[in-house]
Amino acid sequence: MSELCKYIDYCIANEEDAKDVFGIEADGTDINTGKLNREGYISVAKKLTDKFGFKGVAITLRESIRK
């Protein structure tokens, strides 16, 4: 996936994509308990932009209900 990112201007991802695919994790966030830290996602977007040179990054924030 990293090889393809050099051809992408705008990245749309979620916290699991960033962590599982790129090894970039949002600080203070636990997807299993639903705890979100919005500042951590700003950091993830910056790290992705720095790494791949994206013009912009959109990260989806949503609540997951596990039963």
N, CA, C and O atoms as a Maestro MAE file, in Angstrom:
{
 s_m_m2io_version
 :::
 2.0.0
}

f_m_ct {
 s_m_title
 :::
 protein
 m_atom[268] {
  # First column is atom index #
  i_m_mmod_type
  r_m_x_coord
  r_m_y_coord
  r_m_z_coord
  i_m_residue_number
  s_m_chain_name
  s_m_pdb_residue_name
  s_m_pdb_atom_name
  i_m_atomic_number
  :::
  1 25 0.827 -1.193 0.000 1 A "MET " " N  " 7
  2 3 0.000 0.000 0.000 1 A "MET " " CA " 6
  3 2 0.873 1.259 0.000 1 A "MET " " C  " 6
  4 15 0.548 2.244 -0.664 1 A "MET " " O  " 8
  5 25 1.962 1.224 0.734 2 A "SER " " N  " 7
  6 3 2.839 2.397 0.808 2 A "SER " " CA " 6
  7 2 3.358 2.804 -0.564 2 A "SER " " C  " 6
  8 15 3.506 3.994 -0.846 2 A "SER " " O  " 8
  9 25 3.630 1.837 -1.404 3 A "GLU " " N  " 7
  10 3 4.124 2.134 -2.750 3 A "GLU " " CA " 6
  11 2 3.072 2.886 -3.565 3 A "GLU " " C  " 6
  12 15 3.416 3.775 -4.344 3 A "GLU " " O  " 8
  13 25 1.812 2.546 -3.397 4 A "LEU " " N  " 7
  14 3 0.732 3.217 -4.123 4 A "LEU " " CA " 6
  15 2 0.488 4.639 -3.624 4 A "LEU " " C  " 6
  16 15 0.017 5.488 -4.380 4 A "LEU " " O  " 8
  17 25 0.802 4.902 -2.373 5 A "CYS " " N  " 7
  18 3 0.493 6.204 -1.765 5 A "CYS " " CA " 6
  19 2 1.214 7.370 -2.426 5 A "CYS " " C  " 6
  20 15 0.780 8.514 -2.290 5 A "CYS " " O  " 8
  21 25 2.296 7.109 -3.132 6 A "LYS " " N  " 7
  22 3 2.997 8.209 -3.795 6 A "LYS " " CA " 6
  23 2 2.181 8.784 -4.948 6 A "LYS " " C  " 6
  24 15 2.492 9.867 -5.444 6 A "LYS " " O  " 8
  25 25 1.139 8.070 -5.380 7 A "TYR " " N  " 7
  26 3 0.277 8.547 -6.454 7 A "TYR " " CA " 6
  27 2 -1.022 9.179 -5.950 7 A "TYR " " C  " 6
  28 15 -1.872 9.571 -6.750 7 A "TYR " " O  " 8
  29 25 -1.175 9.276 -4.649 8 A "ILE " " N  " 7
  30 3 -2.421 9.753 -4.046 8 A "ILE " " CA " 6
  31 2 -2.252 11.178 -3.539 8 A "ILE " " C  " 6
  32 15 -1.258 11.490 -2.885 8 A "ILE " " O  " 8
  33 25 -3.218 12.043 -3.836 9 A "ASP " " N  " 7
  34 3 -3.211 13.408 -3.314 9 A "ASP " " CA " 6
  35 2 -3.945 13.506 -1.980 9 A "ASP " " C  " 6
  36 15 -3.479 14.174 -1.058 9 A "ASP " " O  " 8
  37 25 -5.099 12.833 -1.881 10 A "TYR " " N  " 7
  38 3 -5.928 12.913 -0.673 10 A "TYR " " CA " 6
  39 2 -6.202 11.510 -0.158 10 A "TYR " " C  " 6
  40 15 -6.634 10.633 -0.907 10 A "TYR " " O  " 8
  41 25 -5.949 11.312 1.114 11 A "CYS " " N  " 7
  42 3 -6.131 10.006 1.744 11 A "CYS " " CA " 6
  43 2 -7.365 10.043 2.646 11 A "CYS " " C  " 6
  44 15 -7.524 10.957 3.455 11 A "CYS " " O  " 8
  45 25 -8.227 9.052 2.502 12 A "ILE " " N  " 7
  46 3 -9.379 8.883 3.389 12 A "ILE " " CA " 6
  47 2 -9.195 7.541 4.084 12 A "ILE " " C  " 6
  48 15 -9.090 6.500 3.435 12 A "ILE " " O  " 8
  49 25 -9.158 7.578 5.402 13 A "ALA " " N  " 7
  50 3 -8.868 6.358 6.153 13 A "ALA " " CA " 6
  51 2 -9.611 6.376 7.480 13 A "ALA " " C  " 6
  52 15 -10.323 7.332 7.790 13 A "ALA " " O  " 8
  53 25 -9.443 5.320 8.257 14 A "ASN " " N  " 7
  54 3 -9.934 5.302 9.627 14 A "ASN " " CA " 6
  55 2 -8.795 4.883 10.541 14 A "ASN " " C  " 6
  56 15 -7.692 4.588 10.080 14 A "ASN " " O  " 8
  57 25 -9.071 4.859 11.846 15 A "GLU " " N  " 7
  58 3 -7.998 4.583 12.795 15 A "GLU " " CA " 6
  59 2 -7.406 3.195 12.614 15 A "GLU " " C  " 6
  60 15 -6.205 3.003 12.805 15 A "GLU " " O  " 8
  61 25 -8.237 2.225 12.247 16 A "GLU " " N  " 7
  62 3 -7.724 0.870 12.046 16 A "GLU " " CA " 6
  63 2 -6.828 0.791 10.813 16 A "GLU " " C  " 6
  64 15 -5.814 0.094 10.839 16 A "GLU " " O  " 8
  65 25 -7.181 1.488 9.739 17 A "ASP " " N  " 7
  66 3 -6.333 1.521 8.543 17 A "ASP " " CA " 6
  67 2 -4.960 2.088 8.873 17 A "ASP " " C  " 6
  68 15 -3.933 1.504 8.530 17 A "ASP " " O  " 8
  69 25 -4.961 3.225 9.538 18 A "ALA " " N  " 7
  70 3 -3.693 3.885 9.855 18 A "ALA " " CA " 6
  71 2 -2.803 2.978 10.699 18 A "ALA " " C  " 6
  72 15 -1.594 2.896 10.481 18 A "ALA " " O  " 8
  73 25 -3.416 2.300 11.662 19 A "LYS " " N  " 7
  74 3 -2.639 1.429 12.543 19 A "LYS " " CA " 6
  75 2 -2.207 0.149 11.845 19 A "LYS " " C  " 6
  76 15 -1.027 -0.201 11.866 19 A "LYS " " O  " 8
  77 25 -3.158 -0.556 11.224 20 A "ASP " " N  " 7
  78 3 -2.867 -1.863 10.639 20 A "ASP " " CA " 6
  79 2 -2.015 -1.794 9.378 20 A "ASP " " C  " 6
  80 15 -1.146 -2.640 9.170 20 A "ASP " " O  " 8
  81 25 -2.258 -0.795 8.539 21 A "VAL " " N  " 7
  82 3 -1.560 -0.722 7.255 21 A "VAL " " CA " 6
  83 2 -0.242 0.043 7.363 21 A "VAL " " C  " 6
  84 15 0.760 -0.355 6.770 21 A "VAL " " O  " 8
  85 25 -0.246 1.151 8.126 22 A "PHE " " N  " 7
  86 3 0.925 2.021 8.156 22 A "PHE " " CA " 6
  87 2 1.659 2.043 9.498 22 A "PHE " " C  " 6
  88 15 2.727 2.644 9.607 22 A "PHE " " O  " 8
  89 25 1.095 1.391 10.521 23 A "GLY " " N  " 7
  90 3 1.744 1.376 11.836 23 A "GLY " " CA " 6
  91 2 1.662 2.703 12.562 23 A "GLY " " C  " 6
  92 15 2.458 2.967 13.463 23 A "GLY " " O  " 8
  93 25 0.706 3.545 12.180 24 A "ILE " " N  " 7
  94 3 0.539 4.868 12.797 24 A "ILE " " CA " 6
  95 2 -0.713 4.818 13.657 24 A "ILE " " C  " 6
  96 15 -1.807 4.543 13.164 24 A "ILE " " O  " 8
  97 25 -0.543 5.088 14.960 25 A "GLU " " N  " 7
  98 3 -1.631 4.934 15.918 25 A "GLU " " CA " 6
  99 2 -1.996 6.266 16.559 25 A "GLU " " C  " 6
  100 15 -1.126 7.095 16.827 25 A "GLU " " O  " 8
  101 25 -3.283 6.464 16.803 26 A "ALA " " N  " 7
  102 3 -3.759 7.672 17.484 26 A "ALA " " CA " 6
  103 2 -3.530 7.520 18.983 26 A "ALA " " C  " 6
  104 15 -4.007 6.559 19.588 26 A "ALA " " O  " 8
  105 25 -2.807 8.457 19.585 27 A "ASP " " N  " 7
  106 3 -2.555 8.420 21.021 27 A "ASP " " CA " 6
  107 2 -3.846 8.616 21.798 27 A "ASP " " C  " 6
  108 15 -4.713 9.389 21.389 27 A "ASP " " O  " 8
  109 25 -3.971 7.918 22.916 28 A "GLY " " N  " 7
  110 3 -5.114 8.097 23.798 28 A "GLY " " CA " 6
  111 2 -6.412 7.554 23.255 28 A "GLY " " C  " 6
  112 15 -7.487 7.965 23.692 28 A "GLY " " O  " 8
  113 25 -6.332 6.636 22.306 29 A "THR " " N  " 7
  114 3 -7.533 6.077 21.691 29 A "THR " " CA " 6
  115 2 -7.534 4.570 21.875 29 A "THR " " C  " 6
  116 15 -6.508 3.911 21.710 29 A "THR " " O  " 8
  117 25 -8.691 4.034 22.218 30 A "ASP " " N  " 7
  118 3 -8.867 2.585 22.344 30 A "ASP " " CA " 6
  119 2 -10.113 2.206 21.561 30 A "ASP " " C  " 6
  120 15 -11.234 2.422 22.021 30 A "ASP " " O  " 8
  121 25 -9.914 1.644 20.384 31 A "ILE " " N  " 7
  122 3 -11.055 1.345 19.522 31 A "ILE " " CA " 6
  123 2 -11.945 0.261 20.116 31 A "ILE " " C  " 6
  124 15 -13.123 0.169 19.770 31 A "ILE " " O  " 8
  125 25 -11.396 -0.557 21.004 32 A "ASN " " N  " 7
  126 3 -12.195 -1.628 21.601 32 A "ASN " " CA " 6
  127 2 -13.177 -1.108 22.642 32 A "ASN " " C  " 6
  128 15 -14.263 -1.666 22.798 32 A "ASN " " O  " 8
  129 25 -12.812 -0.048 23.357 33 A "THR " " N  " 7
  130 3 -13.709 0.520 24.368 33 A "THR " " CA " 6
  131 2 -14.481 1.718 23.848 33 A "THR " " C  " 6
  132 15 -15.392 2.209 24.514 33 A "THR " " O  " 8
  133 25 -14.120 2.197 22.652 34 A "GLY " " N  " 7
  134 3 -14.803 3.353 22.082 34 A "GLY " " CA " 6
  135 2 -14.246 4.688 22.535 34 A "GLY " " C  " 6
  136 15 -14.826 5.731 22.234 34 A "GLY " " O  " 8
  137 25 -13.123 4.677 23.259 35 A "LYS " " N  " 7
  138 3 -12.501 5.923 23.725 35 A "LYS " " CA " 6
  139 2 -11.772 6.587 22.557 35 A "LYS " " C  " 6
  140 15 -10.872 5.993 21.963 35 A "LYS " " O  " 8
  141 25 -12.165 7.821 22.232 36 A "LEU " " N  " 7
  142 3 -11.551 8.557 21.133 36 A "LEU " " CA " 6
  143 2 -10.842 9.797 21.646 36 A "LEU " " C  " 6
  144 15 -11.326 10.464 22.560 36 A "LEU " " O  " 8
  145 25 -9.710 10.101 21.066 37 A "ASN " " N  " 7
  146 3 -8.962 11.314 21.376 37 A "ASN " " CA " 6
  147 2 -8.787 12.069 20.060 37 A "ASN " " C  " 6
  148 15 -7.945 11.706 19.239 37 A "ASN " " O  " 8
  149 25 -9.576 13.109 19.865 38 A "ARG " " N  " 7
  150 3 -9.541 13.840 18.589 38 A "ARG " " CA " 6
  151 2 -8.161 14.411 18.285 38 A "ARG " " C  " 6
  152 15 -7.763 14.442 17.120 38 A "ARG " " O  " 8
  153 25 -7.433 14.856 19.275 39 A "GLU " " N  " 7
  154 3 -6.081 15.397 19.046 39 A "GLU " " CA " 6
  155 2 -5.144 14.314 18.503 39 A "GLU " " C  " 6
  156 15 -4.244 14.602 17.715 39 A "GLU " " O  " 8
  157 25 -5.361 13.081 18.928 40 A "GLY " " N  " 7
  158 3 -4.549 11.978 18.424 40 A "GLY " " CA " 6
  159 2 -4.727 11.778 16.935 40 A "GLY " " C  " 6
  160 15 -3.789 11.399 16.234 40 A "GLY " " O  " 8
  161 25 -5.940 12.036 16.449 41 A "TYR " " N  " 7
  162 3 -6.201 11.874 15.019 41 A "TYR " " CA " 6
  163 2 -5.561 12.986 14.193 41 A "TYR " " C  " 6
  164 15 -5.166 12.767 13.048 41 A "TYR " " O  " 8
  165 25 -5.460 14.161 14.768 42 A "ILE " " N  " 7
  166 3 -4.732 15.243 14.093 42 A "ILE " " CA " 6
  167 2 -3.281 14.829 13.902 42 A "ILE " " C  " 6
  168 15 -2.689 15.058 12.847 42 A "ILE " " O  " 8
  169 25 -2.719 14.218 14.938 43 A "SER " " N  " 7
  170 3 -1.337 13.736 14.864 43 A "SER " " CA " 6
  171 2 -1.194 12.643 13.796 43 A "SER " " C  " 6
  172 15 -0.213 12.633 13.052 43 A "SER " " O  " 8
  173 25 -2.158 11.731 13.717 44 A "VAL " " N  " 7
  174 3 -2.120 10.668 12.704 44 A "VAL " " CA " 6
  175 2 -2.155 11.282 11.306 44 A "VAL " " C  " 6
  176 15 -1.388 10.875 10.433 44 A "VAL " " O  " 8
  177 25 -3.034 12.254 11.087 45 A "ALA " " N  " 7
  178 3 -3.128 12.906 9.778 45 A "ALA " " CA " 6
  179 2 -1.814 13.592 9.415 45 A "ALA " " C  " 6
  180 15 -1.372 13.527 8.268 45 A "ALA " " O  " 8
  181 25 -1.195 14.248 10.389 46 A "LYS " " N  " 7
  182 3 0.091 14.918 10.138 46 A "LYS " " CA " 6
  183 2 1.175 13.901 9.792 46 A "LYS " " C  " 6
  184 15 1.955 14.115 8.864 46 A "LYS " " O  " 8
  185 25 1.226 12.801 10.531 47 A "LYS " " N  " 7
  186 3 2.236 11.772 10.261 47 A "LYS " " CA " 6
  187 2 2.050 11.165 8.874 47 A "LYS " " C  " 6
  188 15 3.025 10.928 8.162 47 A "LYS " " O  " 8
  189 25 0.798 10.913 8.490 48 A "LEU " " N  " 7
  190 3 0.534 10.383 7.147 48 A "LEU " " CA " 6
  191 2 0.943 11.388 6.072 48 A "LEU " " C  " 6
  192 15 1.535 11.016 5.059 48 A "LEU " " O  " 8
  193 25 0.623 12.658 6.299 49 A "THR " " N  " 7
  194 3 0.988 13.703 5.347 49 A "THR " " CA " 6
  195 2 2.505 13.822 5.223 49 A "THR " " C  " 6
  196 15 3.037 13.926 4.117 49 A "THR " " O  " 8
  197 25 3.191 13.804 6.351 50 A "ASP " " N  " 7
  198 3 4.654 13.897 6.333 50 A "ASP " " CA " 6
  199 2 5.286 12.696 5.627 50 A "ASP " " C  " 6
  200 15 6.253 12.840 4.880 50 A "ASP " " O  " 8
  201 25 4.729 11.521 5.872 51 A "LYS " " N  " 7
  202 3 5.305 10.300 5.309 51 A "LYS " " CA " 6
  203 2 5.082 10.181 3.801 51 A "LYS " " C  " 6
  204 15 5.969 9.743 3.069 51 A "LYS " " O  " 8
  205 25 3.878 10.577 3.340 52 A "PHE " " N  " 7
  206 3 3.527 10.330 1.944 52 A "PHE " " CA " 6
  207 2 3.352 11.592 1.107 52 A "PHE " " C  " 6
  208 15 3.220 11.504 -0.113 52 A "PHE " " O  " 8
  209 25 3.350 12.757 1.735 53 A "GLY " " N  " 7
  210 3 3.201 13.995 0.981 53 A "GLY " " CA " 6
  211 2 1.783 14.268 0.497 53 A "GLY " " C  " 6
  212 15 1.589 14.963 -0.501 53 A "GLY " " O  " 8
  213 25 0.789 13.724 1.201 54 A "PHE " " N  " 7
  214 3 -0.602 13.976 0.816 54 A "PHE " " CA " 6
  215 2 -0.927 15.460 0.903 54 A "PHE " " C  " 6
  216 15 -0.359 16.172 1.731 54 A "PHE " " O  " 8
  217 25 -1.824 15.924 0.066 55 A "LYS " " N  " 7
  218 3 -2.332 17.296 0.153 55 A "LYS " " CA " 6
  219 2 -3.322 17.421 1.300 55 A "LYS " " C  " 6
  220 15 -3.494 18.504 1.859 55 A "LYS " " O  " 8
  221 25 -3.972 16.319 1.651 56 A "GLY " " N  " 7
  222 3 -4.928 16.320 2.748 56 A "GLY " " CA " 6
  223 2 -5.246 14.906 3.188 56 A "GLY " " C  " 6
  224 15 -5.096 13.950 2.427 56 A "GLY " " O  " 8
  225 25 -5.690 14.790 4.435 57 A "VAL " " N  " 7
  226 3 -6.073 13.502 5.001 57 A "VAL " " CA " 6
  227 2 -7.409 13.663 5.700 57 A "VAL " " C  " 6
  228 15 -7.596 14.596 6.481 57 A "VAL " " O  " 8
  229 25 -8.341 12.756 5.424 58 A "ALA " " N  " 7
  230 3 -9.622 12.714 6.131 58 A "ALA " " CA " 6
  231 2 -9.666 11.405 6.914 58 A "ALA " " C  " 6
  232 15 -9.467 10.325 6.357 58 A "ALA " " O  " 8
  233 25 -9.927 11.520 8.197 59 A "ILE " " N  " 7
  234 3 -10.013 10.341 9.051 59 A "ILE " " CA " 6
  235 2 -11.419 10.255 9.616 59 A "ILE " " C  " 6
  236 15 -11.920 11.208 10.213 59 A "ILE " " O  " 8
  237 25 -12.046 9.112 9.425 60 A "THR " " N  " 7
  238 3 -13.404 8.946 9.939 60 A "THR " " CA " 6
  239 2 -13.363 8.619 11.421 60 A "THR " " C  " 6
  240 15 -12.561 7.799 11.867 60 A "THR " " O  " 8
  241 25 -14.228 9.264 12.171 61 A "LEU " " N  " 7
  242 3 -14.396 8.979 13.592 61 A "LEU " " CA " 6
  243 2 -15.800 8.455 13.776 61 A "LEU " " C  " 6
  244 15 -16.767 9.104 13.378 61 A "LEU " " O  " 8
  245 25 -15.917 7.309 14.364 62 A "ARG " " N  " 7
  246 3 -17.238 6.745 14.568 62 A "ARG " " CA " 6
  247 2 -17.221 5.851 15.798 62 A "ARG " " C  " 6
  248 15 -16.164 5.399 16.240 62 A "ARG " " O  " 8
  249 25 -18.362 5.613 16.323 63 A "GLU " " N  " 7
  250 3 -18.488 4.750 17.479 63 A "GLU " " CA " 6
  251 2 -18.851 3.348 17.002 63 A "GLU " " C  " 6
  252 15 -19.727 3.174 16.154 63 A "GLU " " O  " 8
  253 25 -18.172 2.363 17.553 64 A "SER " " N  " 7
  254 3 -18.461 0.970 17.232 64 A "SER " " CA " 6
  255 2 -19.140 0.335 18.436 64 A "SER " " C  " 6
  256 15 -18.676 0.462 19.569 64 A "SER " " O  " 8
  257 25 -20.218 -0.333 18.179 65 A "ILE " " N  " 7
  258 3 -20.935 -1.030 19.247 65 A "ILE " " CA " 6
  259 2 -20.705 -2.525 19.040 65 A "ILE " " C  " 6
  260 15 -21.113 -3.104 18.033 65 A "ILE " " O  " 8
  261 25 -20.052 -3.123 20.008 66 A "ARG " " N  " 7
  262 3 -19.743 -4.556 19.907 66 A "ARG " " CA " 6
  263 2 -20.672 -5.324 20.839 66 A "ARG " " C  " 6
  264 15 -20.862 -4.951 21.996 66 A "ARG " " O  " 8
  265 25 -21.236 -6.380 20.325 67 A "LYS " " N  " 7
  266 3 -22.160 -7.208 21.130 67 A "LYS " " CA " 6
  267 2 -21.607 -8.584 21.311 67 A "LYS " " C  " 6
  268 15 -22.236 -9.422 21.956 67 A "LYS " " O  " 8
  :::
 }
 m_bond[267] {
  # First column is bond index #
  i_m_from
  i_m_to
  i_m_order
  :::
  1 1 2 1
  2 2 3 1
  3 3 4 2
  4 3 5 1
  5 5 6 1
  6 6 7 1
  7 7 8 2
  8 7 9 1
  9 9 10 1
  10 10 11 1
  11 11 12 2
  12 11 13 1
  13 13 14 1
  14 14 15 1
  15 15 16 2
  16 15 17 1
  17 17 18 1
  18 18 19 1
  19 19 20 2
  20 19 21 1
  21 21 22 1
  22 22 23 1
  23 23 24 2
  24 23 25 1
  25 25 26 1
  26 26 27 1
  27 27 28 2
  28 27 29 1
  29 29 30 1
  30 30 31 1
  31 31 32 2
  32 31 33 1
  33 33 34 1
  34 34 35 1
  35 35 36 2
  36 35 37 1
  37 37 38 1
  38 38 39 1
  39 39 40 2
  40 39 41 1
  41 41 42 1
  42 42 43 1
  43 43 44 2
  44 43 45 1
  45 45 46 1
  46 46 47 1
  47 47 48 2
  48 47 49 1
  49 49 50 1
  50 50 51 1
  51 51 52 2
  52 51 53 1
  53 53 54 1
  54 54 55 1
  55 55 56 2
  56 55 57 1
  57 57 58 1
  58 58 59 1
  59 59 60 2
  60 59 61 1
  61 61 62 1
  62 62 63 1
  63 63 64 2
  64 63 65 1
  65 65 66 1
  66 66 67 1
  67 67 68 2
  68 67 69 1
  69 69 70 1
  70 70 71 1
  71 71 72 2
  72 71 73 1
  73 73 74 1
  74 74 75 1
  75 75 76 2
  76 75 77 1
  77 77 78 1
  78 78 79 1
  79 79 80 2
  80 79 81 1
  81 81 82 1
  82 82 83 1
  83 83 84 2
  84 83 85 1
  85 85 86 1
  86 86 87 1
  87 87 88 2
  88 87 89 1
  89 89 90 1
  90 90 91 1
  91 91 92 2
  92 91 93 1
  93 93 94 1
  94 94 95 1
  95 95 96 2
  96 95 97 1
  97 97 98 1
  98 98 99 1
  99 99 100 2
  100 99 101 1
  101 101 102 1
  102 102 103 1
  103 103 104 2
  104 103 105 1
  105 105 106 1
  106 106 107 1
  107 107 108 2
  108 107 109 1
  109 109 110 1
  110 110 111 1
  111 111 112 2
  112 111 113 1
  113 113 114 1
  114 114 115 1
  115 115 116 2
  116 115 117 1
  117 117 118 1
  118 118 119 1
  119 119 120 2
  120 119 121 1
  121 121 122 1
  122 122 123 1
  123 123 124 2
  124 123 125 1
  125 125 126 1
  126 126 127 1
  127 127 128 2
  128 127 129 1
  129 129 130 1
  130 130 131 1
  131 131 132 2
  132 131 133 1
  133 133 134 1
  134 134 135 1
  135 135 136 2
  136 135 137 1
  137 137 138 1
  138 138 139 1
  139 139 140 2
  140 139 141 1
  141 141 142 1
  142 142 143 1
  143 143 144 2
  144 143 145 1
  145 145 146 1
  146 146 147 1
  147 147 148 2
  148 147 149 1
  149 149 150 1
  150 150 151 1
  151 151 152 2
  152 151 153 1
  153 153 154 1
  154 154 155 1
  155 155 156 2
  156 155 157 1
  157 157 158 1
  158 158 159 1
  159 159 160 2
  160 159 161 1
  161 161 162 1
  162 162 163 1
  163 163 164 2
  164 163 165 1
  165 165 166 1
  166 166 167 1
  167 167 168 2
  168 167 169 1
  169 169 170 1
  170 170 171 1
  171 171 172 2
  172 171 173 1
  173 173 174 1
  174 174 175 1
  175 175 176 2
  176 175 177 1
  177 177 178 1
  178 178 179 1
  179 179 180 2
  180 179 181 1
  181 181 182 1
  182 182 183 1
  183 183 184 2
  184 183 185 1
  185 185 186 1
  186 186 187 1
  187 187 188 2
  188 187 189 1
  189 189 190 1
  190 190 191 1
  191 191 192 2
  192 191 193 1
  193 193 194 1
  194 194 195 1
  195 195 196 2
  196 195 197 1
  197 197 198 1
  198 198 199 1
  199 199 200 2
  200 199 201 1
  201 201 202 1
  202 202 203 1
  203 203 204 2
  204 203 205 1
  205 205 206 1
  206 206 207 1
  207 207 208 2
  208 207 209 1
  209 209 210 1
  210 210 211 1
  211 211 212 2
  212 211 213 1
  213 213 214 1
  214 214 215 1
  215 215 216 2
  216 215 217 1
  217 217 218 1
  218 218 219 1
  219 219 220 2
  220 219 221 1
  221 221 222 1
  222 222 223 1
  223 223 224 2
  224 223 225 1
  225 225 226 1
  226 226 227 1
  227 227 228 2
  228 227 229 1
  229 229 230 1
  230 230 231 1
  231 231 232 2
  232 231 233 1
  233 233 234 1
  234 234 235 1
  235 235 236 2
  236 235 237 1
  237 237 238 1
  238 238 239 1
  239 239 240 2
  240 239 241 1
  241 241 242 1
  242 242 243 1
  243 243 244 2
  244 243 245 1
  245 245 246 1
  246 246 247 1
  247 247 248 2
  248 247 249 1
  249 249 250 1
  250 250 251 1
  251 251 252 2
  252 251 253 1
  253 253 254 1
  254 254 255 1
  255 255 256 2
  256 255 257 1
  257 257 258 1
  258 258 259 1
  259 259 260 2
  260 259 261 1
  261 261 262 1
  262 262 263 1
  263 263 264 2
  264 263 265 1
  265 265 266 1
  266 266 267 1
  267 267 268 2
  :::
 }
}
